[in-house]
Amino acid sequence: MTGKERREQLLDIGRTLFAERGLDGTSVEEIASAAGVSKPVVYEHFGGKEGLYAVVVDREFERLLSLVTEALNSAIHYRSKLEKAALALLEYIEGHPDGFRILVRDSHGGTGTGSYASLLSEIAGEVEYILAQEFDRHDYDDKFAPLYAQSLVGMVALTGQWWLDVRKPKREEVAAHVVNLAWNGLAGLEPKPSLDPRQRRKEMERAEKRAEKAAAKAEKAEEKAAARAEKAQRRSRREAEADFTDPSPHPSV
């Protein structure tokens, strides 16, 4: 095994052990034993478990940041940007669960900026830039772009942490529902959100047809109620007129 191959082996083993036990719960002896090498080999490549941990965290940090940033910049429409970014995070979690578990833990001081909080801050910065452009285009106050960026990123990130363990529903459904809330708000939630624009249009058309049928039904009900009320009024008038013209004799005084 070449030096490069050994290094990659140690990184893979370290990632698995750190995800399961954390930095403090993992020893150099365990890493070396799992790799089938002596402790000095680990020290030679990384200077100790802290050095190995730092490289693992930084790699995962860069991997996830790259995926989300690329997703945000790969779409034109802003809803598509949200969808792709949410899906990128969930795909990373599904494909690299060990890496994500390491990131969401409090990173060791020796890892520099490679912490989950730093990662979310980096992503929020990308989202803030995009939102500021959109706010400016619609004459909104762009000073609130950082607030909205933090809110959006925080919502997706916390959902990702929850989904890491439950894994239900499927990632596409999770992304669709997250974006449904972010894009439409609670007052305008789509009953059946989807990442497929064609499917959304179909659902919208179905919803419009249901609304039209409901409106037509309500209109007919109102017409029937009005007709019944008018009929009752006519009957009341007839009865009043009949009482007024009643020719029956009245008792004499």
C-alpha positions in Angstrom: 0.0 0.0 0.0 1.4 3.4 -1.0 1.6 6.3 1.4 -1.3 8.0 -0.3 -3.4 4.8 -0.1 -2.6 4.4 3.6 -3.6 8.0 4.3 -6.9 7.5 2.6 -7.4 4.2 4.5 -6.8 6.0 7.8 -9.2 8.8 6.9 -12.0 6.3 6.1 -11.4 4.4 9.3 -11.2 7.6 11.3 -14.4 8.9 9.8 -16.3 5.7 10.8 -14.9 5.7 14.4 -15.3 9.4 14.9 -18.9 9.3 13.7 -19.7 6.4 16.1 -17.7 7.5 19.2 -16.7 11.1 18.7 -13.1 12.5 19.0 -12.8 12.0 22.7 -14.2 8.5 22.6 -11.7 7.3 19.9 -8.1 6.4 20.6 -5.1 6.2 18.4 -4.8 2.6 19.3 -8.3 1.9 18.0 -7.6 3.7 14.7 -4.3 1.8 14.2 -5.8 -1.5 15.1 -8.7 -1.1 12.7 -6.2 -0.2 9.9 -3.8 -3.0 10.8 -0.9 -0.7 11.4 1.1 0.5 14.4 0.4 3.7 16.3 3.5 5.5 14.8 2.0 5.1 11.3 -1.0 7.2 12.4 1.3 9.8 14.0 3.5 9.8 10.9 0.5 10.7 8.6 -1.5 13.0 10.9 0.5 13.8 14.1 -2.2 12.1 16.2 -6.0 11.6 16.3 -6.6 15.4 16.5 -4.9 15.9 13.2 -6.8 13.0 11.6 -10.0 14.4 12.9 -9.3 17.8 11.6 -8.7 16.5 8.1 -11.9 14.4 8.2 -14.0 17.4 9.3 -12.5 19.8 6.8 -13.1 17.3 4.0 -16.7 16.8 4.9 -17.1 20.6 5.4 -15.8 21.3 1.9 -17.8 18.5 0.4 -21.1 19.6 1.7 -20.5 23.3 1.2 -19.5 22.6 -2.4 -22.7 20.5 -3.0 -25.1 23.1 -1.6 -23.3 26.1 -3.2 -23.4 24.4 -6.6 -27.1 23.6 -6.1 -27.9 27.2 -5.3 -26.0 28.4 -8.4 -27.3 25.7 -10.8 -30.9 27.0 -11.0 -32.4 30.3 -12.3 -35.7 30.3 -10.6 -35.6 30.9 -6.8 -37.9 28.1 -5.9 -35.6 25.7 -7.9 -32.6 27.1 -6.0 -34.3 26.2 -2.7 -35.3 22.8 -3.9 -31.9 21.9 -5.2 -30.1 23.1 -2.1 -32.4 21.2 0.2 -32.1 18.1 -1.9 -28.3 18.5 -2.0 -28.2 18.5 1.8 -30.4 15.4 2.0 -28.4 13.6 -0.6 -25.2 14.3 1.3 -26.8 13.0 4.5 -28.0 9.8 2.7 -24.7 9.2 1.0 -22.3 10.3 3.8 -24.1 9.8 7.1 -20.8 9.3 9.0 -19.5 12.6 7.7 -22.7 14.4 8.6 -22.7 13.0 12.1 -19.2 14.3 12.6 -20.1 17.7 11.3 -23.2 18.2 13.5 -21.1 17.5 16.6 -19.2 20.3 18.3 -16.0 20.3 16.4 -12.7 20.1 18.3 -10.7 23.3 18.7 -8.0 22.0 16.5 -10.2 21.8 13.5 -10.3 25.6 12.9 -13.3 26.7 11.0 -14.5 23.2 10.0 -17.5 23.1 12.3 -21.2 22.7 11.5 -22.0 26.2 12.7 -19.3 27.6 10.4 -20.7 25.5 7.5 -24.2 26.9 8.1 -22.8 30.4 8.3 -21.0 29.9 4.9 -24.2 28.6 3.3 -26.3 31.4 4.9 -23.9 33.8 3.3 -24.5 32.4 -0.1 -28.3 32.4 0.5 -28.1 36.0 1.8 -26.4 37.2 -1.4 -29.1 35.5 -3.5 -31.9 36.9 -1.4 -30.5 40.4 -1.4 -30.5 40.5 -5.2 -34.1 39.3 -5.2 -35.2 41.7 -2.5 -33.6 44.6 -4.4 -35.4 43.5 -7.6 -38.8 43.6 -5.8 -38.0 46.8 -3.9 -37.9 45.0 -0.6 -35.6 46.2 2.2 -32.5 44.1 1.7 -31.3 44.7 5.2 -33.5 41.8 6.2 -31.9 39.4 3.8 -29.5 38.0 6.5 -32.5 37.3 8.8 -34.3 35.4 6.0 -31.1 33.6 5.0 -30.5 32.4 8.5 -34.2 31.3 8.8 -34.1 29.3 5.6 -30.8 27.6 6.3 -31.7 26.9 9.8 -35.0 25.3 8.8 -33.3 23.0 6.3 -30.4 22.1 8.5 -32.5 21.1 11.5 -34.8 19.1 9.2 -31.7 17.3 7.9 -30.5 16.5 11.4 -33.9 15.0 12.2 -34.0 13.1 8.9 -30.6 11.6 9.5 -32.1 9.1 12.0 -35.7 8.7 10.8 -35.1 8.5 7.0 -38.8 8.8 6.3 -40.3 10.0 4.1 -38.0 9.8 1.1 -35.5 12.6 0.6 -37.4 14.1 -2.4 -40.6 14.3 -0.3 -38.8 15.9 2.6 -37.2 18.5 0.3 -40.6 19.2 -1.4 -42.3 19.7 2.0 -39.5 21.9 3.4 -39.6 24.1 0.3 -43.4 24.1 0.4 -43.3 25.7 3.9 -40.4 28.1 2.9 -42.0 29.2 -0.4 -45.7 29.3 0.4 -45.8 29.8 4.2 -48.3 28.1 6.5 -51.2 30.0 5.0 -50.6 28.9 1.5 -49.3 25.3 1.8 -49.8 23.1 -1.2 -51.7 19.9 -0.2 -49.3 17.7 -2.2 -46.0 19.4 -2.8 -43.6 18.1 -5.4 -40.2 18.9 -6.8 -41.6 18.3 -10.3 -43.0 21.6 -11.7 -45.4 19.6 -14.0 -46.8 17.7 -11.1 -47.2 21.0 -9.2 -49.1 22.4 -12.1 -51.4 19.4 -12.3 -52.1 19.6 -8.6 -52.8 23.3 -9.0 -55.2 22.7 -11.8 -56.9 20.0 -9.7 -57.1 22.4 -6.8 -58.6 25.1 -9.0 -61.2 22.7 -10.4 -62.1 21.6 -6.8 -62.4 25.3 -5.8 -64.6 26.0 -8.9 -66.8 23.1 -8.0 -67.0 24.2 -4.4 -67.8 27.7 -5.5 -70.5 26.5 -7.9 -72.0 24.3 -5.2 -72.0 27.2 -2.7 -73.6 29.5 -5.3 -76.4 26.9 -6.0 -76.9 26.6 -2.3 -77.2 30.4 -2.0 -79.7 30.5 -4.9 -81.8 27.8 -3.3 -81.8 29.5 0.0 -82.7 32.8 -1.6 -85.5 31.1 -3.6 -86.9 29.5 -0.4 -86.7 32.8 1.4 -88.5 34.6 -1.5 -91.2 31.8 -1.5 -91.7 32.2 2.2 -92.1 35.9 1.8 -94.7 35.5 -1.0 -96.6 33.1 1.2 -96.5 35.5 4.1 -97.8 38.3 1.9 -100.6 36.2 0.6 -101.7 35.2 4.0 -101.5 38.8 5.2 -103.6 40.0 2.2 -106.1 37.2 2.8 -106.6 38.3 6.4 -107.1 41.9 5.3 -109.8 41.1 2.7 -111.6 38.4 4.8 -115.4 39.1 4.2 -116.7 37.1 7.2 -119.0 39.1 9.4 -117.9 40.6 12.6 -119.9 40.5 15.8 -122.1 43.6 16.3 -121.5 45.9 19.3 
